[in-house]
C-alpha cells in the first residue's frame, strides 16, 4: 500500500492529470468563443459514453485498437525508435487475419481463431521488422521507412482483398468465419461489438511491462534506446535489439488489426486511405508517457473523447471536431511540461519543498 501511494505521489502522474484538466479548459474556452455551452457539451459527451450499455460497449470497442497501437509506438520509443508505421502494420495484421480466417474456413473455431490472431501478430511484426533491419544493417532512419511501408501496406492489402478474397459486387472481402466477439456479453451490452481483443490488449500491456523491465532482453533494449554506443561498448548486439524491438512493436499493431477484422467488422474493406489507428496511437503513446499503464489509461481517455464527440454534436449542437482541439491541447501540455509545472509551482512543488525542509 505504501509503495502504491509512493507511485501515485510522483510528479510524473500529477503533471499528466493537470495537463488533461488544462486541455479540457482550453476546449471550454474555444467553445465559449464559438458561442457554445461547454458544460452542456461535456455533459453530452460523457452521457454518450455512459448513457447506455450499448454506448459504453462501443466506447470500449473504440479504445481497444488505440491500446494496441499506443503500446506499439511506446515500445519502439522505449527502445530508441519512432515507429510511424503502426498504421501499415495494422493493415498487414488485418490482411493476415483475413487470409487465414477465410482460406482456412471449416477449421474448428478453437484452432482457427488463434491461428488468425497469431498470423496477424507475426505479419505485423515482420512488416515492422523490415524497417528495423534497414536501420540496423544500412543505417536508414526508421521514420522514413515506416512511412513508406504504410503506403505499401495500404496498396498490398487492397490488392490481396480485391484479387483473392473479394465478395462479388462489394468493396470488401467475404465474411470471415473466425470471430473474437464476446457473444456471452453481447446481450449485456445491447449487442455492442465488444470482443476478446480488449482482454488481449491488457495482456499485451502486461507483457510490455514484464518484458521491458523484468528481463535481460528488455534491459538490453532499453539500454540500446538510451545510448546505443554505450550499449555496444558493454557488449550488447545493437542491431539485433533494434530488429527485435521493431518486431515486437509491429506485433502489437498487427494484433490491433486482428481485433478489428475478427472482433468488430468480420470482414475487411478495400481502403481508400489508411484507417488512422497508427497515427492516433502516436498521440496515445505520448499522452501515456510511453509507459504501458499510462498508454492504457490514455487509450481509455482518447477512446472516450473520440466516441463521445458524436454526443456533443447531437446533444449540444457542438461540432465534433472541437474534441480534436481538446485532445491536441492535452498532448501539447503533456509535451510542454514546463508550462504545467509553472502552473503547479505555487500549489504543489512549493508545498513539496516545504515538506523536505
N, C-alpha and C positions, 0 to 999 in steps of 0.2 A: 504493500500500500504506500509505504514511504517512497519507494522507487517510482511508482506511478505518479505521485504528486510532484516528484522532482522532475520527471519528464515534462509534464504539462505546465510546470512553472518556468520553463526556459523561454528565453526571448524568441527562439525560432518558432514557437507556437503562438505567442502573443501577437507578433507582427503580422502574420497572415490573417488572423481573426480581425484585427483592426483594419487591415487592407480591404477585407471583404466589406466591412461596415462602411468604410470610406467610398468604396465603389458603389454601394447602394445609395449613399448620399449624393454622389455625383450624378447618378441616374435620376434621382429625385429632383435635383436642381435643373437638369436638362428638361425633364417633364414639365416642371413649373414654367420654364422659359417658353416651352411649346404650348402652354395653356392646358396641360393635362393635370389630373389629380394623382400624385404619386401614391397616396395612401390607397386609393381605390385600385390603382394599377397593381401594386404589390399584393393587395388582398386578393385580386382576381388571379394573379399568378399562382399564389400558394393554394387558392381554392381549386385551381385547375389540377394541381398535383395531388392534393389530399382530399379533394371533394368527393371522390367515389372510388370504390375498389378498382374499377377498370382503369381510371386515370392514374392511380398510384402504380398499378401493374405496368402500364405503358411507360410511366416515368422511369421505373426500374429497368425496363427494356431499353430505354434511351441511354441510360447510364452505362450499360454493360460494354458496348464497343469502346466507349471512352475510357473505361478502366483498362482494357487491353492495350489500346494504342498509347494511353498515358504511360503505362508500365513499359511499353516498348521503347518509347522516346527516353524515359527516365533511366532505363537500364543502360542504353547506349551512352547517355550523358555521363553516368557514373563511371563508365569505362573510358571516358575521354573522347567520345564521338558524338556527333549531332546527326541523328537519324531523321532525315527529312522524307525518307521513303516509306514510312509506315502506311501511307495510303495505297501505294502499289503493292505492298506486302499483304494488306487486307484483301485486295482484289485477287492476288495469287492464291491466298488461302480460300477465298470464296470458290474460285475455279477448281482448285484441287478437291474441295469437299463436294462440289457438284459432279465432277467427273467420277469420283469414287462412288458416291451415293447413287448416281444414275446408272453407270455402267455395271455396277455390281448389284443392281436391283434383284431381289429374290434371295439375297443372303440374309440369314436371320438377323433381326434388328440388334441383338446384343453383340454381334460382330460388326455389322455394317456401320453403326454409329461411331464406335471407337476408331474404326479404320478411316472413316471420313474425317474425323477430328484430328487424328494423328497425321494424315496426309496434309491437311491444311496447315498444321503447325510446322511440319517438315519443309513443305514447299515455301512457306513464308520465310522460314529460317534460311533456306538455301538462297532465296532471292536476295535477302539482306546480306548473306554471306558473300555474294558476288562483290558488293561494294567493299566489304571488309577485306576480301582477298586483294582487290585492286589497290586498296590503301596499304596493306601490309607488304605486298610484293612490288608495287610500282609507285607508291607514294602519292596516289591520286586522291584528292580531297573527297571524302565521303559525301559531302553536301552536294557536289556536282553529280557524282554517280547516282546517288539515290534519287535526285530529282529526275535525271534521265530515265532511270529504271521505273519511275512512276508512270511515265508515258508509255514505255514499252509494255509494262504490265497491263495498262488500260487496253491497248490495242490487241495484245496477245490474248487476254481473257475474252474480249469481244469476238475475236476470230474463232477461238475454241467453242464458245457457245453457239455462234452463228453456223458453224460448219459441222459440228458433231453432236450438239445437244439441243438444238432449236426446236421449240414447239411450233409446228406448222401454222403459218398465218399470224404468229405472235412475235413480239420483240423480246422474247425471254426463252429460257430453257424449259424443258418439260419438268413436271413436278418431281421433286427429289424425295424418294421414299424414306431416306434417313431423316430422323427427327430428334431434335434436342428439346422439344416442347415439354413443359411440365404439365401433362394432362390432368394430374390429380389436383393442380392448383387453378386450372382454368375456370372452373365453376366458382371458386372462391373469389377470383378477381374478375368475374363477369366476362370471361373469355379474352382477357388481356393476354398479349403474346409474351408471357414470362417463359423463360427457358433455362435449361441447365447451364448455359453459358455464364450466367451470373455467378453461380457457385464455382464454376471453373475459373473465373476471373479472380475471385477471392483466393482460391488455391494458388493461382499464378502470383499474386501479391505475396503470399506466404513463402513461396519458392524463391521469389526475388530477394526477400529479406534474409532467409536462411542461407541461400547460396552465396550472396554477396558479402555477408557479414560473419558467417559462421563456418566457411570452408576455406581451404587453402587456395583453391582456384579463384574464388571470389576475391580473396585478399590480393591475389596477383592482378586481377582485372582492375581493381580499384587503384592499385599501385601504378599500373600502366596508365590509367586515366589521369592520375595526379602528376606523374612525371615519368614519361616513357624512357628517358635517358637514364635516370636513376634506377628504374626497374631493370633495364637491360644490364646495367653495371652490376646489379645484385644477382644476375644470372637468370632472370626471367625471360621467357621467349615472348617478346613483344608482339611479333607478327601473329603468332598462334592465338594469343589472347585477344587481339583485335578481331580476328576472324570469328573466334568463339563468341565474343560479346555481341557482334553483329548478328550472328546466327540466332542466339537466344532472343535478342531484341526482335528480330523478324518473326520468330516463332510466336511470340506474344501477339504480334499484329495479325499473323495468319490465323490464330485462334479466334480473333475478333471476326474475321471473315467467315469462319465456320459457324459461329454463333448467329450471324445474320442470315446465312443461307439455310442452315438446318433448324434454327430456332424461331426465326421471325417470318421470313417470306416463303421458305420451302421451294424456292426456285431462284435462278439468277438472271437478272435483266442484262440486256446489252446497254451499257452505259454510254451516254453522250459525253460525259465528263467524269472526273474522279468523284467518288461519293463524299470525300472530305473528312472521313473519320480520322485519318492520319494527321491532318493539319489541326483538327480540334484536339488531338492527342498531345500535340506540342504545347498548346495552351494549358491543358490539364497537367502535364508534367511540370511546367513552370509554376503553376498555381500550387501544386503539391510539393514544391521544393525538391523534386526528383527523389523523394522518399516513398516507398511503397504504401505506407499508411496514408501519407499526405496525398498521394495520387488517387487512392480510393475515395477519400473524402472530397477531393477536388472534382472527381468524376461525378460524385453524387450531387454536388452543388451545381456543376456545369449542366448535368442532365436535367436537374430540376428547373433551372433557369431556361434551358432550351425548350423543354416540353411545356413549361408553364407560360412561355411567352405568347402562345396561342390564346391563353386565358386573358391576357392583357388586352389582346386585340378584340375578342368577343365580349368580354365582361366589362371593360373600361374604355373601349374605343381608343386604345393606345397602340400605335404602330409596333408590331413585334420586333422590328429592327432596333428599337430602343434598348432591348435587352442586351444587344451586342455592345452598346455603349457601357452598360453596367459591367459586362464581362471584361471588356477592354480596359476599363478603369481599374478593376480589381487586379488584372495582370500588370498594369502599369505600376500600381502601388506596391505589388509584390516585387517587381523588378527594381523600383526606386525605393528601396527600404529606408534610405536616408530620410525621405520625406515622412514616412510613417514613424520612424524613431524620433524625428524632430517634434512631431505632434504628441508622441507619447512621453517625451522627456520630462515635462513638468509633472506628469501624473505617475509614471511608472518607474523610470530609471532614477529619478531623484529619490523616490522612496526606497528603492533598492539600495542606493548608495548609502542612505541613512542607516539601513539595517546592517550593512557591512561595517560602518563606523561604530 
